[in-house]
Each structure stands twice: as structure tokens, then as C-alpha cells.
């Protein structure tokens, strides 16, 4: 059992590194690739920890990242229906895996972050990623994913740095 926890924490480190690189990407397609890989790693970590709301959130999110990537790669607008179906599936999974307030926060902010990704606006994405990171900080502490807890603090800092770099710095990047 102890080995499983150690393996889960190490996988969490890999997920943190990959996810922390996502807000620094200049294109939506690259953001989605990084988020897809991170979602898979996080799903494995949370499965090993028995945190099933996070497993469901990350598997569903990983599928969404893949679908959104296919549209983004082909420079096509992601249909609203795909976003709405994703949001509905995520909310339903959140209801079925609900444990406490901490378990529902990542679901809510995952939907909001997906909305910003769907819009294709990286500035909105980074703002909502700050809120999402905060919700995961509380969730990870609550379920004992301490490496991910620390990683979310790093991700939060990384996202704020990316906001300063791209959104509020002297040289603005077209986020649409």
C-alpha cells in the first residue's frame, strides 16, 4: 500500500510538470496537448489514491482535450454542442462521485476552464485556470494528494507568471 502512495505521488509530479507548461503555450492546440497528457497522468495518480471524483474528472477532461485538439488542429471552431455534452457528463459524474464540497469544486472549475478553452481565448483560459488551480489545491489537500497540492501551488504561480508574460506584459500576444 505504501508503495502505491509513493508511485501515485511520483506520477503526480510528472502531471504537475506537464500541466504547468500548458499556460505558457502560444497556441490553443499546444495547450490542449499538454493538458491531455497531464489529465491522463492525473487520472492514474488519483486512481491509485482512491480519489474517484478526480479520476472521473480527469478521464472526461482528457477525452475533451483530445476532441478539442482535433478541432483546434484543423483550425475549426469547436461546436457548442460538444462543450455542452462535456459539461453535462462532467456534472453528472460529479454528482455520482460527490463526497463533500471539496469534491465538487474541481468539477465546477473544470467546466469553467473548458468554457474558456472552447472560446479559444487564452487570456480567459489563464484567468479561469487560476480559479481552477485554487479549487484543486483544496481538493488535493482534502484527499491526501500532497505532491499535487504543492504542485497546484506551483501551477498557480506558473499561471500568474504566464498572465503577466502574455496578458499584462508590455508585449501582448494575440490570444484569440
Wavefront OBJ file of the C-alpha trace (Angstrom):
o trace
v 0.000 0.000 0.000
v 2.778 2.416 0.872
v 4.458 1.785 -2.496
v 1.187 2.657 -4.249
v 1.058 6.003 -2.475
v 4.675 6.754 -3.405
v 4.041 5.803 -7.045
v 0.906 7.980 -7.054
v 2.875 10.955 -5.744
v 5.627 10.459 -8.364
v 3.049 10.312 -11.150
v 1.602 13.484 -9.650
v 4.983 15.200 -10.050
v 5.057 14.297 -13.750
v 1.486 15.587 -14.168
v 2.382 18.830 -12.420
v 5.320 19.499 -14.717
v 3.304 18.841 -17.876
v 0.251 20.800 -16.707
v 2.359 23.744 -15.544
v 3.742 24.131 -19.050
v 0.258 24.469 -20.606
v -0.435 28.171 -19.889
v 2.930 29.059 -21.430
v 1.945 27.767 -24.852
v 1.204 30.273 -27.585
v -1.491 28.264 -29.360
v -4.661 26.620 -28.203
v -3.621 23.354 -29.898
v -0.399 23.165 -27.882
v -2.243 23.992 -24.663
v -4.593 21.085 -25.376
v -1.766 18.600 -25.995
v -0.145 19.430 -22.669
v -3.485 19.271 -20.851
v -4.330 15.893 -22.441
v -1.094 14.303 -21.247
v -1.472 15.856 -17.791
v -5.087 14.616 -17.499
v -4.008 11.033 -18.162
v -1.229 11.260 -15.580
v -3.538 12.843 -13.006
v -6.212 10.170 -13.603
v -3.657 7.448 -12.855
v -2.467 9.258 -9.733
v -5.961 9.748 -8.337
v -6.945 6.163 -9.138
v -4.005 4.955 -7.060
v -5.146 7.259 -4.222
v -8.802 6.169 -4.468
v -9.955 9.727 -5.263
v -12.625 8.772 -7.790
v -14.144 12.213 -8.414
v -10.729 13.308 -9.659
v -10.317 10.120 -11.719
v -13.627 10.780 -13.481
v -12.896 14.488 -13.894
v -9.508 13.793 -15.460
v -10.610 10.959 -17.754
v -13.536 13.013 -19.021
v -11.267 16.052 -19.266
v -8.627 14.101 -21.176
v -11.215 12.956 -23.713
v -12.423 16.546 -24.030
v -8.853 17.793 -24.545
v -8.382 15.244 -27.334
v -11.615 16.217 -29.077
v -10.936 19.944 -28.675
v -7.409 19.377 -30.021
v -8.720 17.732 -33.202
v -10.860 20.779 -33.903
v -8.136 23.240 -32.951
v -5.502 21.460 -35.047
v -7.745 21.736 -38.084
v -8.465 25.383 -37.215
v -12.167 24.680 -36.840
v -14.459 26.151 -34.223
v -15.402 23.617 -31.566
v -19.180 23.112 -31.764
v -21.117 24.403 -28.773
v -22.871 21.035 -28.514
v -19.560 19.268 -27.823
v -18.797 21.677 -24.990
v -22.328 21.288 -23.558
v -22.182 17.474 -23.710
v -18.788 17.554 -21.970
v -20.112 19.897 -19.272
v -23.198 17.723 -18.720
v -21.168 14.495 -18.476
v -18.743 16.131 -16.066
v -21.532 17.490 -13.869
v -23.292 14.104 -13.805
v -20.032 12.361 -12.858
v -19.542 14.970 -10.128
v -22.994 14.175 -8.743
v -22.313 10.425 -8.714
v -18.887 10.772 -7.110
v -19.830 13.583 -4.708
v -18.239 13.230 -1.274
v -18.201 16.792 0.061
v -17.876 20.401 -1.077
v -14.209 19.827 -1.888
v -15.122 17.090 -4.364
v -17.478 19.335 -6.350
v -15.131 22.343 -6.687
v -12.861 20.747 -9.323
v -15.933 19.761 -11.352
v -17.254 23.324 -11.383
v -13.938 24.888 -12.298
v -13.135 22.188 -14.866
v -16.347 23.166 -16.651
v -15.412 26.854 -16.476
v -11.872 26.215 -17.731
v -13.302 24.101 -20.571
v -15.583 27.011 -21.422
v -12.568 29.302 -21.773
v -10.801 26.680 -23.890
v -13.917 26.301 -26.033
v -13.967 30.074 -26.587
v -10.373 29.850 -27.769
v -9.399 32.832 -25.648
v -6.131 32.084 -23.857
v -6.461 35.136 -21.596
v -9.816 33.873 -20.266
v -8.304 30.403 -20.028
v -5.455 31.634 -17.835
v -7.814 33.629 -15.563
v -10.089 30.620 -15.055
v -7.042 28.392 -14.618
v -6.136 30.456 -11.554
v -9.551 29.670 -10.040
v -9.316 26.038 -11.107
v -5.879 25.714 -9.504
v -7.248 27.116 -6.255
v -10.084 24.571 -6.239
v -7.641 21.705 -6.875
v -5.426 22.973 -4.040
v -8.301 22.478 -1.605
v -9.329 19.151 -3.154
v -5.817 17.693 -3.173
v -5.182 18.614 0.432
v -8.504 17.048 1.384
v -7.789 13.695 -0.381
v -4.142 13.456 0.673
v -2.577 14.174 -2.730
v 0.110 16.277 -1.089
v 2.512 16.354 -4.013
v -0.325 17.561 -6.249
v -1.313 20.056 -3.540
v 2.196 21.521 -3.667
v 2.137 21.223 -7.442
v -1.079 23.178 -7.678
v 0.577 25.989 -5.782
v 3.378 25.826 -8.360
v 0.810 25.702 -11.201
v -0.951 28.713 -9.737
v 2.348 30.614 -9.660
v 3.174 29.464 -13.193
v -0.216 30.605 -14.480
v 0.134 34.004 -12.819
v 3.597 34.304 -14.394
v 2.103 33.415 -17.804
v -0.617 36.039 -17.282
v 1.999 38.678 -16.586
v 4.073 37.485 -19.537
v 1.283 37.258 -22.129
v -1.727 39.176 -20.846
v -0.406 42.077 -18.812
v 3.180 42.459 -20.037
v 4.442 45.060 -22.494
v 4.400 42.635 -25.423
v 0.883 41.288 -25.798
v 0.199 38.069 -27.657
v -2.982 37.638 -29.686
v -4.995 35.215 -27.522
v -7.831 34.589 -29.956
l 1 2 3 4 5 6 7 8 9 10 11 12 13 14 15 16 17 18 19 20 21 22 23 24 25 26 27 28 29 30 31 32 33 34 35 36 37 38 39 40 41 42 43 44 45 46 47 48 49 50 51 52 53 54 55 56 57 58 59 60 61 62 63 64 65 66 67 68 69 70 71 72 73 74 75 76 77 78 79 80 81 82 83 84 85 86 87 88 89 90 91 92 93 94 95 96 97 98 99 100 101 102 103 104 105 106 107 108 109 110 111 112 113 114 115 116 117 118 119 120 121 122 123 124 125 126 127 128 129 130 131 132 133 134 135 136 137 138 139 140 141 142 143 144 145 146 147 148 149 150 151 152 153 154 155 156 157 158 159 160 161 162 163 164 165 166 167 168 169 170 171 172 173 174 175 176
